[in-house]
Amino acid sequence: MIDFLAKLQTEYEHIATSRIGRLEPGLTADEVILACKHIVDDMRAYSVKISDLIKTQLYPMLEKVTDITEEEETALFDTAQKLSAYDARIDPGLSLRIYQSLLQRARENEDTDKIIKYLYWCGITLYYLSRGKTEKIMSYFQEGASYLSRYQDIKSEDARKYLHRCLGNHHMMLFAVNEPDKANEREDEIFSFWNALIFSGTDQDFPWLSYFLTCLSHKYAFFTKNVHSNPESETKENIQKMLDNAITINKLYQRNKDLFSVHGGTRYEFMLWEAQFLSGLISFDQLQENIYTRQATFAADDYSSDAVYVKISLFSFLAFYAANIRKLRSRKKGILADSLSKVINYISMIPKTADTKEVTRYLRGLAADMSEVLEPMEQLDFVLKLTTFRNITTYAHSTMVGKLAVCLTKFLVDKSPEIFIGCLDLATADEVKKRAGEMYEFVEMCGLCHDIGKFTYADNPFMYARSLTEDEFEVVKQHTQEGFSIFAQKSKALYSGYTEVILGHHKHYNNLGGYPESFDITKSKHRAIIDIIKVADSIDVATDDIGKAYSAAKNFDEVCSEIKNGSGIEYSPVLAELLNEASVISAIKHTIDFERKDAYYTAYTYAWN
């Protein structure tokens, strides 16, 4: 078995080097397409090997995990660690499946030490795979934390370490789900516990201090919640609480730097700078200088936790304050341009490096922050750039969906303009025709941003090498809600169409299938556009022969038949009927044949220029 696990890891290392997102700069259009196809061929070849190894050897082993030896258990755990290393999320979905099986083995053996250990790894792996599964993530950490009452009976230093981690993470998750009362109760409990450890001088090798600081920082975040909504409305009392909390955090951090790696230090320093700025102890220029000075200490291609934090999040803080504090608004344009330029330049390096857990985390936060700062079209362009830098294939696909959607819309505006009444507040069929150009532009932009939520979770091409686990499928489905969340904070009318298309483009026409379940497609005034994007999405996904590695491309006639067969159930009958017309078929085939190569090259140049 151990030899088999080594072979599995080797195949994953091969596929890790075959990423379209890592194309080198300076290629011509033909070279980009050729490189993409070679990469896809390589990925498919390795995927076949990996799929066979997993189906024939790994999964059967996990089903009988109680029968394996201690040595094999250790080898399985080591494999999961390598597949889900923090600095390169190779395949967190598969590693989660392994951890879950090992947890089952520990439960059946009533091995408390290993139960705590595997609870932590299940929780933290699912956390980095997707932030959306909050309840399940919390359940792992909460169960691990429940062993606190038996702390003195736990002799294994390893198990006690993971208990500390479960405690801290459970507390953080309570704040994440906006349950401050429960979080404060948990905080009081673990603060007294950790304080006792601090003053007794025990457990010096455990990471309890890191989580103690993290808990303090979450209390700081609780204080700043109103500040980050309206910085000029916060009371002096709350700002003083922020400052006191930040001083406590910084003192504890500075006094115990020897217990820390570089990881995490900058955020504690920034909390103090921010609190000092809001308290009037330092100026905005001093805050900016502190951030720029700290940023300069990291190399251009450094993607450590601290580097990502200071080069992405701290610039978004500068842009936020410049936009939301009255006396700074005259400087907003310059500060915003400088901040975004630095962020984009930094992000543009990501396709050439290994992915990190922190990059996805901070990009998600950045996209949300920018919704408070940028104008609608500026924000859309910015998030599209983030999407491109994370995954060229996703951007090329989105470009094609936009082009195919426009192609379909042109025929529908001519043939059935009445279906667009309500979209963009159009009141009559005649008005639809008069404003057709506006409709085409809007539809194309909806296509571009329909999958925009995909950059917020782990970019995992290895999912294509095998069947998705239940957890992974739930993660993939969340891209609609994640994309919706990016724009939902905006009240401007422009966003109502985008948000509904993003949220509903996987919902079935009959409203009985697809996802998310909570979205009612029958109540959307943009239903016609959602139906168009759904069909365009299906056509492109099925016929892509350049960048799709997880299955072979179909010809358009096959896809056309599938859409017709799904008429009235998954797809709009109007669109299914439209696919009976020769002129429509010809136009779509032309778009597929001549536009897809351009879409990939456009995505490539967008990422590198």
C-alpha positions in Angstrom: 0.0 0.0 0.0 2.8 2.4 0.8 4.3 2.0 -2.6 0.9 2.7 -4.1 0.5 5.9 -2.1 4.0 7.1 -3.3 2.9 6.4 -6.9 -0.3 8.4 -6.4 1.7 11.4 -5.1 4.0 11.2 -8.1 1.1 11.3 -10.5 -0.3 14.3 -8.7 3.1 16.1 -8.9 3.1 15.5 -12.7 -0.4 17.0 -13.1 0.5 19.9 -10.9 3.0 21.1 -13.5 0.3 21.0 -16.3 -1.7 24.1 -15.6 -3.1 26.4 -18.2 -2.9 29.2 -15.6 0.9 29.0 -15.8 1.4 29.7 -19.5 4.6 31.7 -20.1 4.4 35.3 -21.4 5.2 36.3 -25.0 3.4 33.6 -26.9 1.5 34.2 -30.1 -2.2 33.3 -30.5 -1.4 30.0 -32.2 1.2 29.1 -29.6 -1.2 29.8 -26.8 -3.8 27.4 -28.3 -1.2 24.7 -29.0 0.2 25.0 -25.5 -3.3 24.8 -24.0 -4.1 21.6 -26.0 -0.8 20.0 -25.0 -1.5 20.8 -21.4 -5.0 19.3 -21.6 -3.7 16.2 -23.3 -1.1 15.8 -20.5 -3.7 16.4 -17.8 -6.0 13.8 -19.4 -3.3 11.2 -19.5 -2.4 11.7 -15.9 -6.1 11.9 -14.9 -6.6 8.4 -16.3 -3.8 7.1 -14.2 -5.0 8.9 -11.1 -8.6 7.9 -11.6 -7.5 4.2 -11.9 -5.4 4.4 -8.8 -8.1 6.0 -6.7 -10.9 3.8 -7.9 -9.1 0.5 -7.7 -6.9 0.9 -4.7 -7.5 4.0 -2.6 -11.3 4.0 -2.2 -11.5 0.3 -1.5 -8.8 0.8 1.2 -10.7 3.7 2.8 -13.9 1.6 2.9 -11.9 -1.0 5.0 -9.9 1.5 6.9 -10.4 -0.3 10.2 -8.4 -3.2 8.9 -5.2 -1.4 7.9 -2.1 -1.5 10.0 -0.6 1.4 12.1 2.1 1.8 9.5 -0.5 2.1 6.7 -2.5 4.6 8.7 0.6 6.8 9.1 1.3 6.5 5.4 -2.3 7.5 4.6 -2.1 10.5 6.9 1.2 11.6 5.3 -0.3 11.3 1.9 -3.3 13.5 2.9 -0.8 16.1 4.3 1.1 16.2 1.0 -2.0 16.5 -1.1 -3.2 19.4 1.0 -0.1 21.2 2.1 -0.8 24.8 3.1 1.6 26.3 0.6 0.2 24.2 -2.3 -3.4 23.0 -2.2 -2.8 20.1 -4.5 -6.0 18.2 -3.8 -7.8 19.2 -0.6 -10.9 17.3 -1.6 -9.1 14.0 -1.7 -7.2 14.7 1.5 -10.5 15.5 3.2 -11.8 12.2 2.1 -8.8 10.5 3.7 -9.0 12.4 6.9 -12.7 11.5 7.2 -11.9 7.8 6.9 -9.1 8.1 9.4 -11.5 9.8 11.8 -13.9 6.9 11.3 -11.1 4.5 12.2 -10.2 6.5 15.3 -13.8 6.5 16.5 -14.2 2.8 16.1 -11.0 2.2 18.0 -12.1 4.8 20.6 -8.7 6.5 20.3 -9.3 9.9 21.8 -5.9 11.3 20.8 -6.5 10.5 17.1 -10.1 11.6 17.2 -9.0 15.1 18.2 -6.3 15.1 15.6 -8.5 14.0 12.7 -11.3 16.3 13.8 -8.9 19.2 13.4 -7.7 18.1 10.0 -11.2 17.5 8.7 -12.3 20.9 9.8 -9.3 22.9 8.6 -9.1 21.1 5.2 -12.8 21.7 4.6 -12.3 25.4 5.7 -9.7 26.0 3.1 -11.6 24.0 0.4 -14.6 26.2 0.9 -15.7 28.8 3.5 -19.3 28.2 2.6 -19.8 25.0 4.6 -19.7 26.8 7.9 -21.9 24.5 9.9 -20.0 21.4 9.0 -16.7 23.0 9.6 -17.8 24.2 13.0 -19.1 20.8 14.0 -15.6 19.4 13.6 -13.9 22.1 15.6 -16.7 22.1 18.2 -16.4 18.4 18.8 -12.6 18.7 19.1 -13.0 21.6 21.6 -15.4 19.5 23.7 -12.5 17.5 25.0 -11.3 20.5 27.0 -12.9 19.1 30.1 -10.6 16.1 29.8 -7.5 18.1 29.1 -5.5 16.9 32.0 -6.2 13.2 31.0 -4.7 13.7 27.6 -1.1 12.7 27.7 -0.2 13.1 24.0 1.4 16.5 23.3 0.2 16.0 19.7 -3.4 15.6 20.8 -3.2 18.5 23.2 -1.9 20.7 20.4 -4.8 19.8 18.2 -7.2 20.4 21.1 -5.8 24.0 21.3 -6.3 24.4 17.6 -9.9 23.2 17.7 -10.7 25.6 20.6 -9.3 28.6 18.8 -10.9 27.7 15.5 -14.3 27.1 17.0 -14.2 30.5 18.6 -13.2 32.1 15.3 -16.0 30.4 13.5 -18.6 31.7 16.0 -17.6 35.2 15.0 -17.7 34.2 11.3 -21.3 33.1 11.6 -22.2 36.3 13.4 -22.9 34.8 16.8 -20.9 37.2 19.1 -22.7 36.2 22.3 -21.7 32.5 21.9 -18.3 33.6 20.8 -17.8 35.7 23.9 -18.9 32.8 26.1 -16.4 30.6 24.4 -13.8 33.4 24.6 -14.3 33.8 28.4 -13.9 30.0 28.9 -10.7 29.7 26.8 -9.2 33.0 27.9 -9.2 31.8 31.5 -7.8 28.4 30.4 -5.0 29.9 28.3 -4.2 32.6 30.9 -3.6 29.8 33.4 -1.2 28.2 30.9 0.6 31.5 30.3 1.3 32.1 34.0 2.0 28.5 34.9 4.6 28.3 32.1 3.3 25.0 30.9 2.7 23.7 27.4 5.3 26.1 26.0 5.6 24.1 22.8 1.9 24.3 21.9 0.4 26.8 19.5 -2.0 28.1 22.2 -0.5 31.6 22.2 -1.2 31.9 18.5 -4.9 31.1 19.0 -5.0 33.3 22.1 -3.9 36.2 19.9 -6.3 35.2 17.2 -9.2 35.3 19.6 -8.2 38.8 20.7 -8.0 39.8 17.1 -11.5 38.6 16.5 -12.7 40.7 19.4 -10.9 43.6 17.6 -12.8 42.7 14.4 -16.0 42.8 16.4 -15.1 46.4 17.6 -14.3 47.4 14.0 -17.5 46.0 12.4 -19.3 49.4 12.6 -16.1 51.3 11.7 -15.8 49.4 8.5 -19.4 50.2 7.6 -19.2 53.9 8.4 -15.8 55.0 9.8 -17.0 58.5 10.7 -20.0 57.3 12.8 -18.2 55.3 15.4 -18.3 56.5 19.0 -15.2 57.6 20.8 -15.9 54.9 23.4 -15.8 52.1 20.9 -12.7 53.5 19.3 -11.0 53.6 22.7 -12.0 49.9 23.2 -10.4 49.2 19.8 -7.2 50.9 20.8 -7.0 49.2 24.2 -7.6 45.8 22.5 -5.0 46.5 19.8 -2.4 47.6 22.5 -3.0 44.4 24.4 -2.6 42.3 21.2 0.6 44.1 20.2 2.1 43.8 23.7 1.4 40.1 23.8 2.7 39.6 20.3 5.9 41.7 20.9 6.6 39.9 24.2 6.3 36.5 22.6 7.8 36.9 19.1 10.2 34.0 19.8 7.2 31.6 19.9 6.1 32.8 16.4 7.2 32.3 12.9 6.9 35.2 10.6 3.4 34.0 9.9 0.7 36.4 11.3 2.8 39.2 12.7 1.9 41.9 10.3 -1.8 41.8 11.1 -1.2 42.4 14.8 1.0 45.4 13.9 -1.7 46.7 11.5 -4.4 46.5 14.2 -2.4 48.9 16.3 -1.7 51.3 13.4 -5.4 51.3 12.4 -6.6 51.9 16.0 -4.0 54.7 16.4 -5.2 56.3 13.1 -8.8 56.2 14.1 -8.0 57.6 17.5 -6.1 60.5 16.0 -2.7 59.4 17.3 -1.2 59.1 13.9 -2.2 60.6 10.5 -3.4 58.8 7.4 0.0 59.6 5.8 1.7 57.9 8.7 -0.6 54.9 8.4 0.1 54.7 4.6 3.9 55.0 5.2 3.8 52.2 7.8 2.0 50.0 5.2 4.3 50.9 2.4 7.4 50.4 4.5 6.2 47.0 5.6 5.2 46.0 2.1 8.7 46.8 0.9 10.2 44.1 3.2 8.7 41.3 1.1 9.9 40.2 -2.3 7.7 40.7 -5.4 7.0 36.9 -5.7 6.6 36.2 -1.9 3.2 34.5 -1.3 3.7 33.8 2.4 0.8 34.6 4.7 2.2 37.9 5.8 3.2 38.9 2.3 -0.2 38.2 0.9 -1.9 40.0 3.8 0.2 43.2 3.5 0.1 43.3 -0.4 -3.6 42.7 -0.8 -5.6 43.4 2.3 -3.7 46.4 3.6 -4.0 48.2 0.3 -7.7 47.6 0.3 -7.8 49.2 3.7 -6.1 52.3 2.4 -8.6 52.5 -0.5 -11.5 52.0 1.8 -10.6 54.8 4.2 -9.7 57.1 1.3 -13.3 56.6 -0.1 -15.2 56.7 3.2 -13.6 59.4 5.3 -14.7 62.9 4.3 -11.4 64.7 4.7 -9.6 62.1 2.5 -12.1 62.0 -0.4 -10.2 64.6 -2.4 -7.3 62.1 -2.4 -9.5 59.1 -3.2 -8.7 58.8 -6.9 -4.9 58.8 -6.5 -4.9 56.5 -3.5 -7.3 54.1 -5.1 -5.4 54.0 -8.4 -2.0 53.5 -6.6 -3.5 50.8 -4.3 -5.2 48.8 -7.1 -2.2 49.1 -9.4 0.0 47.5 -6.7 -2.5 44.8 -6.0 -3.0 43.9 -9.7 0.7 43.8 -10.3 1.1 41.5 -7.4 -1.8 39.2 -8.3 -0.6 39.0 -11.9 2.4 37.0 -10.6 0.2 34.3 -9.2 -0.2 32.1 -12.3 3.5 31.6 -12.3 3.7 30.3 -8.8 2.2 27.6 -6.6 -1.2 28.4 -5.3 -1.5 29.3 -1.6 -4.3 29.1 0.8 -3.9 32.8 1.7 -4.3 34.1 -1.8 -7.8 32.8 -2.3 -8.8 34.0 1.1 -7.6 37.5 0.6 -8.8 37.8 -3.0 -12.3 37.0 -1.7 -12.0 39.7 0.9 -10.6 42.2 -1.5 -13.5 41.7 -4.0 -15.9 42.4 -1.2 -14.0 45.4 0.0 -13.9 46.9 -3.5 -17.7 46.8 -3.7 -17.6 49.6 -1.1 -15.1 51.7 -3.1 -15.4 51.2 -6.8 -18.2 52.2 -9.2 -20.2 49.3 -10.7 -18.3 48.9 -13.9 -14.9 49.5 -12.3 -15.7 46.8 -9.7 -16.8 44.4 -12.4 -13.6 44.9 -14.4 -11.5 44.5 -11.3 -13.2 41.2 -10.3 -12.9 39.9 -13.8 -9.2 40.6 -13.7 -9.0 38.6 -10.4 -10.8 35.7 -12.1 -8.4 35.8 -15.1 -5.3 35.7 -12.9 -6.7 32.8 -10.9 -7.8 30.7 -13.9 -7.4 31.6 -17.6 -9.7 28.7 -18.6 -12.6 30.2 -16.5 -12.2 33.6 -18.1 -12.0 32.1 -21.7 -15.2 30.1 -20.9 -16.9 33.2 -19.6 -15.9 35.1 -22.7 -17.4 32.4 -24.9 -20.6 32.3 -22.8 -21.0 36.0 -23.4 -20.5 35.7 -27.2 -22.8 32.7 -27.5 -25.4 34.5 -25.4 -25.3 37.5 -27.6 -25.7 35.3 -30.7 -28.8 33.7 -29.2 -30.2 37.0 -28.0 -30.0 38.6 -31.5 -32.2 35.9 -32.9 -34.7 36.1 -30.0 -35.0 39.9 -30.1 -36.0 39.5 -33.8 -38.2 36.5 -33.3 -39.7 36.8 -29.8 -38.9 40.3 -28.3 -41.8 40.0 -25.8 -39.8 37.5 -23.6 -37.5 40.4 -22.7 -40.2 42.6 -21.3 -39.2 43.4 -17.7 -35.5 43.0 -18.4 -33.6 46.3 -18.0 -37.0 47.8 -17.2 -38.1 47.4 -20.8 -41.9 47.8 -21.1 -42.8 46.8 -24.6 -41.6 44.6 -27.5 -41.0 47.7 -29.5 -38.8 49.1 -26.8 -36.9 45.9 -26.7 -36.0 46.3 -30.4 -35.2 49.9 -30.0 -32.7 49.2 -27.2 -31.4 46.0 -28.7 -27.8 47.2 -28.6 -28.0 47.9 -24.9 -29.5 44.4 -24.4 -26.6 42.8 -26.3 -24.0 44.6 -24.2 -25.8 43.7 -21.0 -26.1 40.0 -22.0 -22.4 39.8 -22.9 -21.4 41.2 -19.6 -23.7 38.8 -17.8 -21.9 36.0 -19.6 -18.5 37.4 -18.6 -19.4 37.5 -14.9 -21.7 34.5 -14.5 -18.9 32.3 -13.0 -17.2 35.1 -11.2 -17.7 33.3 -7.8 -15.3 30.5 -8.9 -12.2 32.4 -7.9 -13.3 32.5 -4.2 -12.7 28.8 -3.6 -9.7 26.5 -4.1 -8.7 26.2 -7.7 -8.5 22.4 -7.9 -7.9 20.9 -11.4 -7.5 17.5 -9.7 -11.2 17.3 -9.2 -11.3 16.6 -12.9 -9.2 13.5 -12.4 -11.9 11.6 -10.6 -15.5 11.7 -9.5 -16.3 14.5 -7.1 -16.9 13.8 -3.4 -20.1 15.0 -1.9 -18.2 17.8 -0.1 -16.5 18.9 -3.4 -19.8 19.0 -5.3 -21.3 21.2 -2.6 -18.2 23.5 -2.9 -18.6 23.7 -6.7 -22.3 24.6 -6.4 -21.4 27.5 -4.1 -19.9 29.6 -6.8 -23.3 31.0 -7.7 -23.9 32.2 -4.1 -20.3 33.5 -3.8 -20.5 35.4 -7.1 -23.9 36.8 -6.0 -22.4 38.0 -2.7 -19.7 40.0 -4.4 -22.3 42.3 -6.0 -25.2 41.9 -3.6 -24.0 44.7 -1.4 -24.6 47.3 -4.1 -28.0 48.9 -4.3 -27.5 50.3 -7.8 -30.0 49.0 -10.4 -27.2 47.9 -12.7 -26.5 45.0 -10.4 -29.9 43.5 -10.1 -29.5 41.8 -13.5 -26.0 40.6 -12.9 -26.8 39.2 -9.4 -29.8 37.3 -10.6 -28.0 35.8 -13.6 -25.0 34.8 -11.4 -27.2 33.3 -8.8 -29.6 31.5 -11.1 -27.7 30.3 -14.1 -27.7 26.7 -12.9 -31.4 26.6 -11.9 -33.6 24.5 -14.1 -36.2 26.2 -16.3 -39.1 24.4 -14.4 -37.6 25.7 -11.1 -37.6 22.1 -9.7 -33.9 21.2 -10.3 -30.5 22.8 -10.3 -29.2 25.1 -7.7 -29.4 27.1 -5.4 -32.7 25.7 -4.1 -33.6 29.0 -2.5 -33.6 30.9 -5.8 -37.0 31.1 -7.5 -36.4 31.6 -11.2 -40.1 32.2 -11.9 -40.0 35.5 -9.9 -37.0 37.0 -11.7 -37.7 39.8 -14.2 -34.4 38.8 -15.9 -35.5 35.2 -16.4 -35.1 35.3 -20.2 -31.4 36.3 -19.8 -30.9 33.6 -17.2 -32.3 31.0 -19.6 -30.0 32.3 -22.4 -26.9 32.2 -20.2 -27.8 28.7 -19.0 -28.0 27.4 -22.6 -24.8 29.3 -23.7 -23.0 27.9 -20.7 -24.1 24.3 -21.5 -23.0 24.7 -25.1 -19.5 26.0 -24.4 -18.8 23.6 -21.5 -19.7 20.6 -23.7 -18.0 21.7 -26.9 -14.7 23.1 -25.6 -11.8 21.2 -27.0 -9.0 23.6 -25.9 -9.0 24.0 -22.2 -11.3 21.4 -20.7 -9.4 18.4 -19.3 -12.1 16.5 -17.4 -14.0 15.1 -20.3 -13.8 14.9 -24.1 -15.6 17.6 -26.1 -18.9 16.8 -27.8 -19.9 18.0 -31.2 -22.6 20.7 -31.3 -25.2 18.4 -32.8 -25.1 16.2 -29.7 -25.4 19.2 -27.4 -28.2 20.6 -29.4 -30.2 17.3 -29.0 -29.6 17.3 -25.3 -31.0 20.8 -24.9 -34.0 19.9 -27.0 -34.6 16.8 -24.9 -34.5 19.0 -21.8 -37.0 21.5 -23.2 -39.4 22.7 -20.5 -37.5 20.9 -17.8 -33.9 22.1 -17.7 -34.0 24.5 -20.6 -36.4 27.1 -22.0 -38.8 25.8 -24.6 -38.3 29.1 -26.6 -34.5 28.5 -26.8 -34.9 24.8 -27.5 -37.3 25.6 -30.4 -34.8 28.2 -31.7 -32.2 25.5 -32.1 -34.4 23.9 -34.9 -33.5 26.8 -37.2 -30.6 26.3 -39.6 -29.6 30.0 -39.4 -29.3 29.8 -35.6 -27.3 26.5 -35.8 -24.9 28.0 -38.4 -24.3 31.2 -36.3 -23.6 29.2 -33.1 -21.2 26.8 -35.0 -19.4 29.8 -36.4 -19.0 31.3 -33.0 -17.6 28.1 -31.6 -15.2 27.5 -34.5 -13.9 31.1 -34.8 -14.3 32.8 -31.5 -13.1 30.2 -29.0 -9.4 30.5 -30.0 -9.7 34.2 -29.7 -11.3 33.9 -26.3 -8.3 31.9 -25.0 -5.8 34.3 -26.4 -7.8 37.3 -25.0 -7.7 35.6 -21.6 -4.0 34.9 -21.9 -3.2 38.5 -22.9 -5.5 39.9 -20.3 -3.6 38.0 -17.6 -0.2 39.0 -18.8 -0.7 42.6 -19.8 
